[in-house]
């Protein structure tokens, strides 16, 4: 029996990186915190002050691995006897709302070893890698210091992330996020704007080569591709929130491997027509992949148009043979990250890309792209270099480098190379279950210009 199903390697690094950030899934899906929240004070008491809150926006001026930094100066005049500083962080909401720790569904909380007044300098500077926010929209941010008794805020900072390219020289890929929950009413109404919107917006920046980085020494490509939240269901009904399909589903958590590769009939029915939509499922993971941020099924190609590393088969030329769930799954525990976006990485897998490293020693894996830098990931992750998302050792010449490739782990994750782009364009044209591809037997969902070298199929 032919083995047809293969998984993209898993994006497991996010789980490790998220531990000091402390971003909890309940904050995203349910809009509540899993820990007991400190009481909200009135005006900030004078014995702890947060001064000079500042945003360092794009383009990156400092290699911090996120869209921007939030810096502040914490001044401690005194602390009541026995009070200890436990955490510092930032919270944010769309303007004009004022963000508070207890009523915002999104915040980053960085743990500190408990510090008393005797152990703390009178003032110190603190920098927090901040999350991706939707470009072009106004956001209010406040930093805070949490103690075991209270919480203290900075002044509000208004920030509008830089918008990306607005031209139409790209292909639109309709995307639908299926959020599985036993109680759809428990999914926060802000989920789409807080979590999915920034994911899509910043994935689009990466796809257009717009996330420039001061440390970039790798070629960076404009993929000429854009994710567009779907506006209608397959039957033509308008979605209440573009791109969002909330599904009542009680059998959670789910093993994402089985869900994609050997789905039950009920799970198979959760896939909207993959020739028209990029399907992204969001649910808590169970099984062997519970600690991973994303699992994605690699694409299949027609036998007439193979591509190294991917399986070419005409089995799926007959749509009735679809026995898989082609698309992306995202772990609800890590759907929104303070360090980087798992969607960019998983989309790369869905479009035919492999990891840009060797997992168990130089030369042990191949991503079929000559212009990506190979390194020994196992050696890197077990070294002190990985602590700061920092230097890898190039397998070819021993030079040290910082990674900005979207298909790496513990990287800035903002770019694709020309060879990676060539693979993506091939899958966009010849991949089964790829909207707009030749094998999808349909035209694109909206008029758009195809980039040079990509032949757009005629509508059928």
C-alpha positions in Angstrom: 0.0 0.0 0.0 1.4 3.3 -1.0 2.5 5.6 1.8 1.1 9.0 0.7 1.1 11.1 3.8 4.0 13.0 5.2 4.2 15.7 7.9 6.3 18.8 7.9 8.8 18.8 10.7 7.3 20.4 13.8 7.8 24.0 15.0 8.6 23.0 18.5 10.9 25.9 19.4 8.1 28.2 20.2 7.0 26.1 23.2 10.5 26.4 24.7 10.8 30.1 24.0 7.4 30.9 25.4 8.1 29.7 28.9 9.6 32.9 30.3 6.9 34.9 28.5 4.1 33.3 30.4 1.4 33.9 27.7 -1.5 31.6 28.6 -4.0 30.1 26.1 -7.0 31.1 28.2 -6.0 34.7 27.8 -6.6 34.2 24.1 -9.5 31.9 23.7 -11.5 32.6 26.8 -10.5 36.2 27.6 -9.6 35.3 31.2 -6.4 34.7 33.1 -5.6 31.3 34.7 -4.0 32.8 37.7 -5.3 35.0 40.5 -5.0 38.5 39.4 -3.8 41.4 41.6 -6.3 44.1 42.4 -6.4 47.1 40.1 -5.2 50.2 41.9 -6.1 53.8 41.4 -3.3 56.2 40.6 0.2 54.5 40.6 1.7 54.9 44.2 4.8 56.9 44.3 7.1 54.2 45.7 7.3 52.5 42.3 7.4 54.6 39.2 7.7 53.5 35.5 9.4 56.2 33.5 10.2 56.8 29.9 8.2 53.9 28.3 9.3 53.7 24.7 8.6 51.7 21.6 11.4 50.8 19.2 9.4 50.2 16.0 10.2 48.5 12.7 12.5 48.4 10.9 14.5 46.5 13.5 17.3 48.5 14.9 18.3 45.9 17.5 18.2 42.1 17.0 15.6 41.2 19.5 13.6 38.6 17.5 10.2 40.4 17.5 8.4 43.2 15.8 9.5 45.8 18.4 10.9 46.3 21.8 9.1 48.0 24.7 11.6 49.7 27.0 11.1 51.4 30.3 13.0 52.7 33.4 11.7 51.3 36.7 12.3 53.5 39.7 11.8 52.1 43.2 11.8 54.7 45.9 10.7 52.3 48.5 8.6 49.2 49.1 6.5 48.3 52.0 8.1 45.8 54.3 8.0 42.4 52.9 6.6 43.4 49.5 8.4 41.7 46.6 8.5 42.4 42.9 7.6 39.3 41.0 6.9 40.3 37.4 7.2 43.1 34.9 5.4 43.2 31.5 3.3 45.0 29.0 -0.4 44.9 28.2 -2.1 46.3 25.1 -5.5 47.0 23.5 -6.6 48.7 20.4 -6.9 52.5 20.8 -8.7 54.3 22.4 -9.1 51.7 25.2 -6.7 51.9 28.2 -5.0 48.6 28.8 -5.2 47.0 32.2 -3.7 43.7 33.3 -6.9 42.2 34.5 -9.2 43.1 31.6 -7.0 42.7 28.6 -6.9 39.3 26.9 -3.4 39.8 25.8 -0.3 40.6 27.7 3.3 39.5 28.2 4.3 38.8 31.7 8.1 38.3 32.3 8.9 36.6 35.5 11.7 37.9 37.8 13.1 36.1 40.8 11.3 37.7 43.8 13.2 40.9 44.6 12.8 42.9 47.8 13.6 46.5 48.3 17.0 45.7 49.9 18.0 43.6 46.8 16.8 46.1 44.2 18.8 49.0 42.7 17.0 52.3 43.1 16.5 52.4 39.3 17.0 50.0 36.4 16.2 49.8 32.7 14.1 46.9 31.4 13.4 45.8 27.9 10.7 43.4 26.8 10.5 41.8 23.4 7.0 42.8 22.3 4.4 40.9 20.2 3.4 41.4 16.6 0.5 43.8 16.4 -1.6 44.5 13.3 0.3 47.0 11.2 -1.4 50.2 10.3 -3.7 50.2 13.4 -3.4 52.3 16.5 -2.6 50.4 19.7 -2.3 51.5 23.3 0.4 49.9 25.4 1.3 50.2 29.1 4.2 48.6 31.0 3.6 47.4 34.5 5.3 46.0 37.6 3.5 43.3 39.6 4.4 42.6 43.2 2.9 40.1 45.5 0.5 42.8 46.7 -0.2 45.2 43.9 0.4 46.3 40.3 1.9 49.6 39.0 1.5 51.0 35.5 3.4 53.3 33.3 1.8 56.1 31.2 0.0 54.9 28.1 2.0 54.8 24.9 0.2 55.0 21.6 1.9 53.0 18.8 0.9 52.4 15.2 3.1 49.6 13.6 4.4 50.3 10.1 2.1 49.2 7.4 3.3 46.8 4.6 3.1 47.0 0.9 -0.4 47.9 -0.5 0.1 47.1 -4.2 -1.8 44.3 -5.9 1.2 42.7 -7.5 0.5 39.5 -5.6 -1.7 36.4 -5.4 -4.5 36.4 -2.9 -4.8 33.2 -0.9 -8.1 33.0 1.0 -7.6 31.8 4.6 -10.1 30.4 7.1 -9.3 29.8 10.7 -11.4 27.0 12.3 -11.4 27.5 16.0 -12.5 24.4 17.8 -14.1 24.9 21.2 -16.6 22.9 23.4 -18.3 26.3 24.0 -18.2 28.7 21.1 -19.7 31.4 23.3 -16.5 31.2 25.4 -14.3 32.3 22.5 -13.6 35.9 23.1 -15.1 38.3 20.5 -11.7 39.9 20.5 -10.0 36.8 19.4 -10.0 37.6 15.7 -8.7 41.2 16.1 -6.2 40.4 18.9 -4.8 37.1 17.7 -5.7 36.2 14.1 -5.5 39.7 12.7 -1.9 40.3 13.8 -0.9 36.7 12.7 -2.2 37.3 9.2 -0.9 40.9 8.9 2.6 40.0 9.9 2.7 36.8 7.8 1.9 39.1 4.9 4.7 41.4 5.8 7.1 38.4 5.8 5.7 37.2 2.5 6.3 40.5 0.9 9.8 40.8 2.2 8.8 43.9 4.2 10.3 42.8 7.6 13.7 44.2 7.1 16.3 43.5 9.8 19.5 45.4 10.6 21.3 42.1 11.0 20.1 40.7 7.7 22.8 39.2 5.5 20.7 36.6 3.8 18.9 37.4 0.4 15.3 38.3 1.1 12.5 37.7 -1.4 9.1 39.2 -2.1 6.9 36.1 -2.5 4.1 38.1 -4.1 1.6 36.3 -2.0 -1.0 37.6 0.4 -3.3 35.9 2.9 -6.8 37.3 2.7 -9.4 36.4 5.4 -12.3 34.5 3.7 -15.5 36.5 3.7 -18.0 33.7 2.8 -18.6 30.1 3.6 -18.4 27.4 0.9 -22.2 27.7 0.5 -22.0 31.5 0.0 -23.1 32.7 3.5 -21.3 35.8 4.7 -19.1 35.2 7.7 -19.8 37.4 10.8 -16.0 37.9 11.2 -13.9 37.4 8.1 -11.6 34.5 8.3 -13.1 33.0 11.5 -15.2 29.8 11.8 -15.9 28.9 15.4 -16.8 25.2 15.6 -18.5 23.4 18.5 -16.1 20.5 19.3 -16.1 18.7 22.6 -13.4 16.0 21.9 -10.4 18.1 22.9 -7.4 18.0 23.0 -6.6 16.6 19.5 -3.6 14.8 18.2 -2.8 17.1 15.2 -0.9 14.3 13.4 -3.9 12.0 13.2 -6.2 15.0 12.5 -4.3 15.8 9.4 -3.1 12.4 8.1 -5.8 10.0 9.2 -8.9 12.1 10.1 -12.2 10.6 11.1 -15.1 11.3 8.9 -16.2 14.0 11.3 -12.8 15.6 11.3 -12.6 15.4 7.5 -15.9 17.3 7.3 -14.2 20.2 9.1 -12.1 21.0 6.1 -13.6 23.6 3.7 -12.9 23.0 0.0 -9.1 23.1 0.0 -9.1 24.1 -3.6 -10.7 27.4 -2.5 -9.4 28.0 1.0 -6.2 27.7 3.0 -7.6 25.8 6.1 -6.0 26.6 9.5 -7.4 24.7 12.5 -6.8 26.1 16.0 -7.2 23.7 18.9 -5.3 22.5 22.0 -2.9 19.7 21.1 -2.8 16.3 22.6 -0.6 13.2 22.0 3.1 13.3 21.0 2.8 16.8 19.6 1.3 18.5 22.7 4.3 20.9 23.2 4.5 22.0 19.6 3.2 25.2 18.2 2.2 23.9 14.8 1.8 20.8 12.7 1.4 21.0 8.9 0.9 18.5 6.1 3.4 18.9 3.3 1.8 19.5 -0.1 1.3 16.9 -2.8 2.2 17.6 -6.5 1.0 16.1 -9.8 3.2 13.4 -11.3 3.9 15.7 -14.3 5.4 18.4 -12.1 7.5 16.9 -9.2 9.6 18.8 -6.8 12.5 17.5 -4.7 11.5 16.3 -1.3 7.8 16.3 -2.0 5.6 13.4 -3.1 4.2 13.5 -6.6 1.1 11.4 -7.1 -2.0 11.7 -9.2 -4.1 9.9 -6.5 -5.6 13.2 -5.6 -6.5 14.2 -9.1 -9.8 12.7 -8.2 -11.3 15.0 -5.6 -13.3 12.2 -4.1 -10.0 10.6 -3.0 -9.4 13.3 -0.4 -8.7 11.3 2.8 -6.5 13.9 4.4 -7.0 17.4 5.9 -4.6 19.5 3.8 -3.7 22.6 5.7 -2.2 23.9 8.9 -2.9 23.3 12.6 -1.9 25.7 15.3 -1.8 24.8 19.0 -4.2 27.0 20.9 -1.6 27.1 23.7 0.7 29.1 21.4 -1.6 30.7 18.9 -0.2 34.2 19.8 3.4 34.6 20.6 5.5 37.4 22.0 8.6 36.3 20.1 7.4 35.4 16.6 4.5 34.1 14.7 4.1 30.3 14.1 1.8 31.0 11.1 4.7 32.3 9.0 6.7 29.1 9.6 3.8 26.7 9.2 2.7 28.4 5.9 6.2 27.8 4.6 5.7 24.0 5.3 2.3 24.1 3.6 3.9 25.6 0.5 6.7 23.0 0.3 9.5 24.3 2.5 11.6 22.3 4.9 13.6 23.4 7.9 16.7 25.5 7.2 19.1 23.4 9.3 20.2 19.8 9.9 18.5 18.4 13.0 21.2 15.9 14.0 24.5 17.0 12.7 25.7 18.8 9.6 24.4 17.3 6.3 21.8 15.1 8.0 18.8 17.0 6.5 18.2 18.8 3.2 15.9 21.7 2.5 16.7 21.6 -1.2 17.6 25.2 -1.2 21.2 26.1 -2.0 21.0 29.6 -0.6 20.0 28.7 3.0 22.8 28.2 5.5 23.0 24.8 7.0 24.0 24.3 10.6 23.8 21.6 13.3 20.6 22.4 15.2 21.2 19.8 17.9 24.6 21.3 18.7 23.1 24.8 18.7 20.2 24.1 21.0 22.5 22.4 23.5 24.9 25.3 23.6 24.9 28.6 25.3 24.4 30.3 21.9 20.7 29.4 21.9 19.9 31.4 25.0 19.8 34.7 23.1 18.4 33.3 19.9 21.9 34.1 18.6 24.8 32.6 16.8 24.8 29.4 14.7 27.8 27.8 13.1 27.7 27.5 9.3 28.4 23.9 8.3 30.2 24.9 5.1 32.8 27.3 6.4 32.5 27.5 10.2 31.4 31.1 10.2 29.0 32.3 12.9 25.7 33.9 11.9 22.3 35.0 13.2 19.3 33.5 11.5 16.4 35.5 10.0 14.9 32.7 8.0 11.3 31.9 8.4 12.0 28.1 8.3 14.4 28.1 11.2 13.8 27.6 14.9 14.8 30.2 17.6 15.3 32.7 14.8 13.9 36.2 13.8 11.7 34.3 11.4 11.1 37.1 8.9 12.4 36.2 5.5 12.5 33.7 2.6 15.4 33.2 0.2 15.2 33.1 -3.7 15.4 29.3 -3.7 12.7 29.0 -1.1 10.6 31.4 -3.2 11.1 29.2 -6.3 9.8 26.1 -4.4 6.8 28.1 -3.1 6.0 29.3 -6.7 6.1 25.8 -7.9 3.7 24.6 -5.3 1.4 27.5 -5.9 1.2 26.5 -9.5 1.1 22.7 -9.3 0.2 21.7 -5.8 -2.9 19.7 -5.0 -5.3 21.4 -2.7 -3.6 24.8 -3.3 -6.1 27.5 -4.1 -5.4 28.9 -7.6 -3.1 26.1 -8.6 -3.4 24.3 -11.9 -4.5 21.1 -10.1 -7.2 23.1 -8.2 -9.0 23.4 -11.5 -10.2 26.9 -10.7 -9.1 30.6 -11.0 -8.0 32.8 -8.2 -10.7 34.2 -5.9 -10.1 37.8 -7.0 -8.3 39.6 -9.8 -4.6 40.0 -9.1 -1.4 40.2 -11.0 0.8 37.2 -11.1 4.5 37.8 -10.4 7.0 37.2 -13.2 7.6 33.5 -13.8 4.3 32.3 -12.3 1.7 31.4 -14.9 -1.7 32.0 -13.5 -4.2 29.2 -14.5 -7.3 30.3 -16.4 -10.6 30.1 -14.5 -12.5 26.9 -15.0 
